[in-house]
């Protein structure tokens, strides 16, 4: 299965931030949508990611004044991305190796989705449960 299969079930736009946004505003966005990270955009191009991990690092280094900094100064730049055609297991492997929890999904240079490692784990568990149920039904018949 591919990342595109996971994205097909989603509706609505990707929650994103702009590189000129202040950290304080993005924290409100994360809290409001109950998410752990956002892609950071410049126009239609993804230029970074800002996550809870970035916030922890910032607060440790700068204290409360970190909240008034622009994302462009503090985001993780040049994010690792994947395409809708990327295999789920390939994306999981990439996230594990690079120790990241979020992947922007890009197609033709445009952001088409944003997935978390939790999305991928849930998808894998759902598939395993479906296969087990099919096997039980087969054995029972």
Order of alpha helices (4+ residues) and beta strands (2+ residues): alpha-beta-alpha-beta-beta-alpha-alpha-beta-beta-alpha-beta-beta-alpha
